[in-house]
């Protein structure tokens, strides 16, 4: 079994292929069904069942790793669970370890917050702060031959919104000053508005200070995030900012009110980091 977390990635062809999966939202686990995709229709209450999230996570991982591309690293960018229970993390880590591929996981809001009375509308639910599982990383560096990957924990216990703290920013500046390799930041909460009022109310706080402090570092090339359950690409200060679909259920883009996109399939993102700072990235959805 590979040591966790990943700290150093070296490849024979001078580029690194990263599989990003995010927003698994496992609340419990079940034996995988014979046809998880056929079962993945969103329920009338605008949310999937626990078994659908489990099945889609396993199906997405299986599909991605069966593609004709070498996977050098799996990054899980938060909301691994929908209920903070150690047994669910044990199950997720068992599945990831079985791939024999280096991986790393950071927290999302659901990893430090339980929502009570989920039958109520989203904005009426009681939020209970929880401690993050010790396996979820904060201010963690993964070094590759030509890139540095900087992982941040943006989650605030008991809240949906997140934050890039001044201490986080100081840490990023120290890392970027010490190493001039092209840099990728992985974080759960989005740092550029999605043009959707309800989800932008839960953007990472302190983002303007973050962007101002990042301005001197031209070798910051990429930011990846989860949280928004949708695919978008944004650009700021020469940085390409990717948001990535959930492996479970999707939010409808550009909606000002909370809306599940019942027509969007679960997905994941590939990133190919080349030896001179170039990046290629694309999203794949679960096959029918």
N, C-alpha and C positions, 0 to 999 in steps of 0.2 A: 504494500500500500504506500502511495506517495505521501510525503510529509505535507501537512497542512499548516499554514497556508502557503501558496506559491510565493516564492521570493525571487527566483532567478529563472529566466527562460532563455535558452540558447537553441538556435535552429541551424540546420545545415545550409539553408538557401538564403540567409540574410533577410528574411521577413518573418513576421509572426502573425499567425491566424488566430483571432480571438472570437469565441462564441459568447455573445452576451445574451443571457436570459434574465428575465425580470418579472416581478409581480406575480409570483406563483400562487399566493393566497391559499395555501393549504391549511385547512382547519382540522382535518383528520385524514386518514388514509385508508384505502380500500384496495382489494385486488383489482388490477387493471382489467377493464371490460374488453370483450372481443372487438368492439368497434367504438373506440372512445370518441371519434369525430362525429359519428352518427348520433351520439348521445349528447353532444355539446350545444344543443339549442338552449338559448337563454330562457329561463323560467319566467312566468308571468310577473313575478315580483322584481324583475329587472336584475336578477342576480343568479349565478350558476349554483348548482348544488356542490357540496364538498367533493363528491366523487368526480365531477366534471373537472374541477381544478386539478385534482390528482392525476386523472387520466391524461389531460392535456399537457401537463408538465412532462410526464414520462414519454408521451408521444412526440412532443417537440424535441426533447433531448435525443430520442431514438432517431427521429428523422434527420436532425442536424448532423449527427455523428455517422449517419449512413451516406451522407453526401460525398461527392468526389472532391473533398478538400481536407487537408490535414488540419486537425484542431490542436493547437499548441497550448491553449489556455481557455478555461471557462470562467467568465466573470458573472456573478449573480448580484444584481444591483438592487436588492432590497425587496421588502414585502414578501419574504419567503413564506410567512404564515399569515393566517387570518385569526388565529388564536395563539397566544404565546404559551406554548407547551414544549418542554424539552423533548418529548417523544416525537413530535413532528419534525423538529430539527434533526434528531437522530436518524429518522427515516430519509430525509432529504440528503443528509451527508453520506449516508450509506449508498444511496443511488449515485451520487456524484463521485464518491471514491471508487465505485465499481467501474467507472469509465477508464481508470488509470491515466487520466489527464489532469495536469495541475489545475487547481481551481482556487477561487477566493470569493468570499461573500461579504457584503456590507449590509447594514440595517436599513430598512425603510420604516415609515411611520407605524405600520402594522406590527413590526417586530418589537416595538416598545410601547404599544398602545392596544388595549382591547376595547372593542366597541360593544357596549351592552345594549340589549333590546334591539337587535338588528332588524326586527320587523317594522320598526318605526322609520319614517323618512330619514335620509342621511343626516340632515342638519339637526335632528332632534335626538340623536343617539348620545348616550352618556359615554365619555371617553375615560378610561382608567389607565393611568401610567403603569408601565411594567419595566423591569430591568431587561436589558438586551442580553441575549444568549452570548456566552463568552467566546464563541467561535466567530462571531460577527466582528469585522475588522474596522479599525479607525486609524486614520493617518498611517496607512500602510504603503510601503513601496515595493513594487515588483520591477526588478531590473532586467532588461533584455539587452541584446548585443548593441542595438541601435536606438532603443526607446527607453523611457522611464514611465512607469504607470503609477499614478498616485491615487490612492483610494481614500475617500472621505466618508465619514458617517454624518449625514445631515439631519438625522431623526431627532425629534424632541419628544421625550416621554409624555404621553397624555395629550398629544396634539397631532393634527393631520398635517399642518404646515411643518416646514423644516427650517434649517438655518445653516448658513456658512459662518461660523463664529470668527471673531477676530483672531482667536488662537489658531483656528484652522488655517486662516489666511497667512498668518505668520509662518506656520509650518510649511505651507505651499511655497512661500517666498524663499524660505531657507533651502528647500529642496531644489527649486528652480535656479537659485544662485549657485548652488554647489555642483550642479550637473547641467551641462548645456545640450544633452541629448534631447531630441524631440520628445514632448511630453503629452500624455493623455491623462485626464482626470476622470475618474469614475465616481459618481455620486447618485444618490437616489432621487432627490428632489430636483426639479428643473430650475435652471438659472436664467432662462430667457422666457418671457411670456409666450403662452401657446395661443393667444387670441381667443380664449374661452374663459368667460368671467369666473365661473364656479371653480375651475381647476387653478386658475391664476390667483385665486384667493389663498391657495395653499402652495404657492411657489416658495422656494427657499428665501428666507429673510436675509437681509444684509448683502443682497446681490450687487447693488451698485458699488458698494465699497469693494466687494470681491473683484468686479471688473476693473475698477480703477487701479487696484493693487496689482492685477495681472498685466496691466498695459505694458510694462517694460520688457516682458518676457516673450520675445518673438518666437521662441521655440516651443511655446504652448500651442499645440496644433489642434487637439481634439478634446471635447468633453462628451461623455455619454451619461445618460440618466434613465431612470424608470419613471414610476409614479403617475405618469399621464396616460398610460394604457393606450398609446397611439404612436404612429410613426410620423415624425416630422424632422426636418433638417433646417437649422438656423445658422446664421453667420454673424460673428461680432469680433472686431479687433483681429481679424485674420484667423480666428478660431472657428472650426466647424463643430456645431453643437447638435448631437443626435439624441432624439428621444425614441424609445423602442416599445413595440407592442408588448402587452402582457402575454404570458403563456396561458392565461386563463380567459379573461373577458376584456372587451375593449370599450373605451369611451369614444363617443362620437365627436369628431373634431369641430372646432369653431362653434360650439353650442354654449350659450351663456348659462343655461341651466343644466344640472346633472342629467346626462343622457347616456345610456348604454347603447353602443353600436351593435345591433343584433346581426348585422350583415358582415361584420369584419371578423375574420378568423384569428385564432391565436397565432402568435408569431415569435420570432427571435431575430437577432441581428448578427451578421458577420462583420468583422473588421479585419482588414489585411494591412498591417503596418510594414511599410517597405524600408529599405536600409538608408534612404536619404530623406526621410521625413514624410514621404508621400503616404497617403492613406486611401484605401478603397473600402467602401462599406455598402452593404445591401441588406434588406430585410427579406426574410422568407416566411411564408405562412404555412400552417399545417395543410397537408394535401387533403383533398376530398376523399 
